[in-house]
Every structure is written in C-alpha cells, then in structure tokens.
Amino acid sequence: MIELENVSYSYGGGQLLSDVSMQLAPGSFHFLTGPSGSGKTTLLKLCYGALAPTTGRLSVFGEDMGRLDRDQMAMMRRRIGVVHQDCRFLDHLTLAENVALPLLVSGRDPKGEEENLKELMQWVGLGPRAEAHPPELSGGERQRAALARAVILSPDIVLADEPTGNVDWDMSQRLLRLLGELNRMGKTVLVATHDLSLIRAAKSQVQARVLRISQRKLQLAGADL
C-alpha cells in the first residue's frame, strides 16, 4: 500500500534520510522507532504526501506520488488517517465537532453521519465527552480524540506519530489496543514511537514488525528490543 524505493530526503543542506526502502503491505502493523530527531516524523510525512522525496520513488496505493496532481493528492490523503504528535483542535468547537471536521473537508454532511460519529466516539471511550471543548480534555482524551478524527473517513492506512508520548502507561496500553483493533479490521497501521517498552508490550496484542531509523538509514530491528 505504501512503498518507498531508495528514498532520500534533505532539508537545509543536510540529509535527514538516506536510501530508504520500505513496503507496508495491506493489513500489516509496523512500529517505527529511533532516537529523537532521527527522522521518524519526516518519514511519516513522506508517507502521506506532506513532504516529497529529494530522490527515489514513493508510491501509495500503486500510484507514484510524484505524478499526482493536487486533486489526486487530496483524494489519496482521504484514504490515510494521521494521528499527529501535537493533537491540535479548534477550541471553540465541541469534541464531536472537532472529530467530524474531516467529513466537512471531504464534502460530506456530518448530520448524515451522526450515528457513525456516535459509535466512533463510544469506541474510543469519549461518548460522554462529546460536548466538551478541547481545553477541558486530559492528555489521554486528546489522544483518543485525535485517533477518532484520523479514522472518521474509514481510511485504509493509519499513521500515528508518537501517539502515547504524553500519556501514562495505562492510557498507552488503551491506545495500543485501539490501534490493534483497527489492524484486525484490516487497516494497515504504522506507529512511530521511541518507547521500546510499548513495543515489547505490543507483542502479545498484535503481529508487528519493527523498523528502526539509525544514522539516516532504515533497517529491520532485531530481537534485542
């Protein structure tokens, strides 16, 4: 579904990623790890088209990303749900309205999706908080809301950038279970995290491959995690 062939990315005269090759098969679950600043977020942004490779080829759903026009890129992005690290919301909207924003952007009427939205809010455990506003939310609630917003359009791929970075261990496990459920529904999942304890704990919940970025290169992590 996502394939990188000898992809490199440079910024400001420096190379952040070098000669990266990766393939995410349909229904697979991958963790992406590496030290802070190693390029995890950059790689995720390449995967959903927020950045373009400096060299190499990147294809998503069998389409060369470099050949897509603006409208085609927009359609492709609807099939990829992204949980951003910073979890930004519009404070003047309720939680449910924030989660439903991708529906508006895609031209769908949220009023016609009320039952689906209600089910989604219940699934992430935020049904009772639907009318709350973002400043009232805890860190864990914000992360679960970000996940709900990422999957409201029922994407084929879910990319999560440090989704457990600002929550405690119990909430990390809850988020991991939700991501595992998405994978069992057939979604392809890629989670960027520096938390090796989370990856170890995941082994009992999902069949996941672990990729590591080290010295600008991507490699398959060994059994030493």
C-alpha positions as CSV (number, residue, x, y, z in Angstrom):
1,M,0.0,0.0,0.0
2,I,3.0,2.3,0.7
3,E,6.3,1.6,-1.0
4,L,9.5,3.6,-0.8
5,E,12.3,2.8,-3.2
6,N,15.7,4.3,-2.4
7,V,14.1,7.4,-1.0
8,S,16.3,10.2,0.4
9,Y,15.2,13.5,2.0
10,S,17.3,16.5,2.5
11,Y,16.5,19.8,4.1
12,G,18.5,23.0,4.6
13,G,21.6,21.4,3.0
14,G,21.6,18.4,5.3
15,Q,20.4,14.9,4.6
16,L,17.7,13.6,7.1
17,L,17.0,10.2,5.4
18,S,19.2,8.3,3.0
19,D,18.4,5.5,0.6
20,V,15.3,4.3,2.5
21,S,13.4,1.3,1.1
22,M,10.2,0.1,2.8
23,Q,7.0,-1.7,1.9
24,L,3.8,-1.6,4.0
25,A,1.6,-4.5,2.9
26,P,-2.2,-4.3,3.3
27,G,-3.3,-5.2,6.8
28,S,0.2,-5.1,8.2
29,F,1.2,-3.5,11.5
30,H,4.6,-1.8,11.8
31,F,6.4,0.2,14.6
32,L,8.9,2.8,13.6
33,T,11.5,3.6,16.2
34,G,14.7,5.5,16.6
35,P,16.1,8.3,18.8
36,S,14.5,11.7,18.9
37,G,15.5,13.7,15.8
38,S,16.3,10.5,13.8
39,G,13.7,11.3,11.2
40,K,10.6,9.3,12.3
41,T,8.2,12.2,11.7
42,T,9.8,13.1,8.4
43,L,9.3,9.5,7.2
44,L,5.6,9.6,8.2
45,K,5.2,12.9,6.4
46,L,6.7,11.4,3.3
47,C,4.1,8.5,3.6
48,Y,1.1,10.8,3.4
49,G,2.5,13.4,1.0
50,A,3.2,16.3,3.3
51,L,6.8,16.1,2.1
52,A,8.2,14.9,-1.2
53,P,11.4,12.8,-1.5
54,T,14.5,14.6,-2.6
55,T,15.5,11.4,-4.6
56,G,13.9,8.0,-5.0
57,R,10.4,6.8,-5.7
58,L,7.4,6.8,-3.4
59,S,4.1,5.0,-4.3
60,V,0.9,4.8,-2.4
61,F,-2.0,2.5,-3.5
62,G,0.1,1.7,-6.6
63,E,0.3,5.4,-7.6
64,D,3.6,7.3,-8.0
65,M,3.2,10.2,-5.5
66,G,5.4,12.4,-7.7
67,R,2.9,12.2,-10.6
68,L,-0.3,13.1,-8.7
69,D,-1.9,16.5,-9.2
70,R,-3.4,18.5,-6.4
71,D,-6.9,16.9,-6.7
72,Q,-5.5,13.4,-6.9
73,M,-3.3,14.0,-3.9
74,A,-6.3,15.2,-1.9
75,M,-8.3,12.1,-2.8
76,M,-5.3,9.9,-1.8
77,R,-5.0,11.6,1.6
78,R,-8.6,10.7,2.4
79,R,-7.5,7.1,2.4
80,I,-4.8,7.8,5.0
81,G,-5.6,8.7,8.6
82,V,-2.9,10.6,10.5
83,V,-2.6,10.9,14.3
84,H,-0.3,13.9,14.7
85,Q,2.0,14.3,17.6
86,D,0.7,17.7,18.7
87,C,-3.0,16.9,18.6
88,R,-4.3,20.3,17.6
89,F,-8.0,21.1,17.9
90,L,-10.3,24.1,17.4
91,D,-11.1,25.2,20.9
92,H,-14.4,26.9,20.0
93,L,-15.8,23.6,18.7
94,T,-17.0,20.7,20.8
95,L,-15.1,17.5,20.8
96,A,-17.6,15.8,18.5
97,E,-17.4,18.7,16.0
98,N,-13.6,18.5,16.0
99,V,-13.7,14.8,15.3
100,A,-16.2,15.4,12.5
101,L,-14.1,18.1,10.7
102,P,-12.7,15.7,8.1
103,L,-16.2,15.0,7.0
104,L,-16.8,18.7,6.2
105,V,-13.5,19.0,4.4
106,S,-14.3,16.0,2.2
107,G,-17.7,17.4,1.3
108,R,-19.8,15.1,3.4
109,D,-22.6,16.3,5.7
110,P,-21.8,15.4,9.3
111,K,-25.6,15.4,10.1
112,G,-25.9,12.4,7.8
113,E,-23.1,10.7,9.8
114,E,-24.4,11.3,13.3
115,E,-24.9,7.6,14.1
116,N,-21.4,6.7,12.8
117,L,-19.9,9.6,14.7
118,K,-21.7,8.5,17.9
119,E,-20.4,4.9,17.5
120,L,-16.9,6.2,16.9
121,M,-16.9,8.4,20.0
122,Q,-18.1,5.4,22.0
123,W,-15.4,3.2,20.5
124,V,-12.6,5.5,21.8
125,G,-14.4,5.9,25.1
126,L,-15.4,9.5,24.7
127,G,-19.2,9.3,24.2
128,P,-19.9,11.1,27.5
129,R,-17.4,13.9,26.5
130,A,-18.8,14.6,23.0
131,E,-20.0,18.1,24.0
132,A,-16.8,19.0,25.9
133,H,-14.4,21.5,24.4
134,P,-10.7,20.8,23.8
135,P,-9.3,22.8,26.8
136,E,-11.4,20.6,29.1
137,L,-9.8,17.4,27.9
138,S,-7.0,15.4,29.6
139,G,-4.0,14.3,27.6
140,G,-5.4,10.8,27.1
141,E,-8.7,12.1,26.0
142,R,-7.0,14.4,23.4
143,Q,-5.0,11.4,22.0
144,R,-8.1,9.3,21.7
145,A,-10.0,12.2,20.1
146,A,-7.1,12.5,17.6
147,L,-7.4,8.8,16.8
148,A,-11.1,9.2,16.3
149,R,-10.6,12.1,14.0
150,A,-8.0,10.2,12.0
151,V,-10.3,7.3,11.3
152,I,-13.7,9.1,10.8
153,L,-13.3,8.7,7.0
154,S,-12.6,4.9,7.4
155,P,-9.1,5.1,5.9
156,D,-7.2,2.1,4.6
157,I,-4.0,3.2,6.4
158,V,-3.5,4.7,9.8
159,L,-0.2,6.6,10.6
160,A,0.4,7.6,14.2
161,D,3.2,9.8,15.3
162,E,4.2,9.2,19.0
163,P,0.5,8.7,20.0
164,T,1.5,7.7,23.5
165,G,4.2,10.3,24.1
166,N,2.2,12.5,26.5
167,V,0.1,9.9,28.4
168,D,0.7,7.4,31.2
169,W,1.3,3.7,30.8
170,D,-2.4,2.7,31.3
171,M,-3.5,5.1,28.6
172,S,-0.7,4.0,26.3
173,Q,-2.0,0.4,26.6
174,R,-5.5,1.6,25.9
175,L,-4.4,3.4,22.7
176,L,-2.4,0.4,21.7
177,R,-5.5,-1.8,22.0
178,L,-7.5,0.6,19.8
179,L,-4.7,0.6,17.2
180,G,-4.7,-3.2,17.4
181,E,-8.4,-3.3,16.8
182,L,-8.0,-1.2,13.7
183,N,-5.4,-3.6,12.4
184,R,-7.7,-6.5,13.0
185,M,-10.3,-4.7,10.9
186,G,-7.9,-4.8,8.0
187,K,-6.3,-1.4,8.4
188,T,-2.6,-1.0,7.7
189,V,-1.0,0.6,10.8
190,L,2.3,2.4,11.2
191,V,3.2,3.8,14.7
192,A,6.2,5.9,15.2
193,T,7.4,5.7,18.8
194,H,10.6,5.9,20.9
195,D,9.0,3.9,23.6
196,L,10.6,0.4,23.4
197,S,8.5,-0.8,26.4
198,L,5.4,-0.1,24.4
199,I,6.7,-2.1,21.5
200,R,7.6,-5.0,23.8
201,A,4.1,-4.9,25.3
202,A,2.5,-4.9,21.9
203,K,4.0,-8.3,21.0
204,S,1.2,-10.1,22.9
205,Q,-1.5,-8.0,21.2
206,V,-0.5,-7.6,17.5
207,Q,1.8,-9.2,15.0
208,A,4.1,-6.3,14.3
209,R,7.3,-5.7,12.5
210,V,9.7,-3.2,14.0
211,L,11.6,-0.8,11.8
212,R,14.4,1.4,13.2
213,I,16.0,4.6,11.8
214,S,19.7,4.8,12.6
215,Q,22.2,7.2,11.0
216,R,19.6,8.3,8.4
217,K,19.1,4.6,7.3
218,L,16.0,2.4,7.8
219,Q,16.6,-1.2,9.0
220,L,14.5,-4.1,10.4
221,A,15.0,-4.2,14.1
222,G,16.4,-7.4,15.7
223,A,15.1,-9.5,18.6
224,D,17.0,-7.3,21.1
225,L,14.1,-4.9,21.6
